[in-house]
């Protein structure tokens, strides 16, 4: 997917832009880890704000929310939950 203007914020290298790949995975503690990379690159980065609680709607819904945020750009981060 292509990140929107302003890209996505990572813990390791700050904002990344361009064609990106996002993964959302269930961690052993029940939260979701969100990783992002330049498409076809070897390095993965932590999307700022990750890990996050999995919403009641599930991991698939969370992944879709993350993708939408990245498409919007603006230094997007993981969705926060109360």
C-alpha positions in Angstrom: 0.0 0.0 0.0 1.1 3.6 -0.5 1.4 5.7 2.6 -0.4 9.0 2.5 1.4 12.4 2.7 3.5 12.4 5.9 3.8 8.6 6.0 3.8 6.4 9.1 5.8 7.0 12.3 8.1 4.2 13.5 9.9 3.8 16.8 13.2 3.0 15.2 13.7 5.4 12.3 10.9 8.0 12.5 8.6 8.6 9.6 8.7 6.3 6.6 6.9 7.0 3.3 6.2 5.4 0.0 5.1 1.8 -0.7 4.8 0.0 2.7 3.8 -3.4 4.0 2.1 -3.7 7.4 1.6 -6.8 9.6 -0.6 -7.1 12.6 0.1 -10.1 14.8 -1.2 -11.5 18.1 1.4 -11.4 20.8 1.6 -13.9 23.7 0.2 -11.3 26.2 -3.0 -10.9 24.1 -2.1 -7.6 22.6 -1.4 -6.9 18.9 2.0 -6.0 17.6 2.1 -3.9 14.5 5.2 -3.9 12.2 5.8 -1.9 9.0 8.4 -2.0 6.3 9.3 -0.6 2.9 7.7 -3.1 0.6 10.2 -5.9 -0.3 12.8 -4.6 2.2 14.4 -6.8 4.8 14.0 -4.5 7.8 10.8 -4.3 9.8 10.0 -1.4 12.1 7.6 -1.0 15.0 4.7 1.3 14.2 4.7 3.9 17.0 2.1 3.1 19.6 2.4 -0.7 19.1 1.6 -3.0 20.8 -2.1 -2.2 21.3 -5.0 -4.1 22.8 -7.0 -6.2 20.3 -10.5 -4.6 19.9 -13.6 -6.7 20.6 -14.1 -6.9 16.8 -10.8 -8.8 16.4 -7.4 -8.6 14.8 -8.7 -8.4 11.3 -10.6 -5.2 12.1 -7.6 -3.7 13.9 -5.4 -4.5 10.8 -7.9 -2.7 8.5 -7.8 0.3 10.9 -4.0 0.4 10.8 -4.0 0.2 7.0 -6.5 3.1 6.7 -4.3 5.2 9.0 -1.2 4.5 6.9 -3.1 5.3 3.7 -4.0 8.7 5.3 -0.4 9.4 6.3 0.2 12.4 8.6 2.8 10.5 10.6 0.2 7.8 11.4 0.6 5.7 14.5 -1.1 2.6 15.9 -4.7 3.2 17.1 -4.9 4.0 20.8 -7.5 2.3 23.0 -8.6 3.4 26.4 
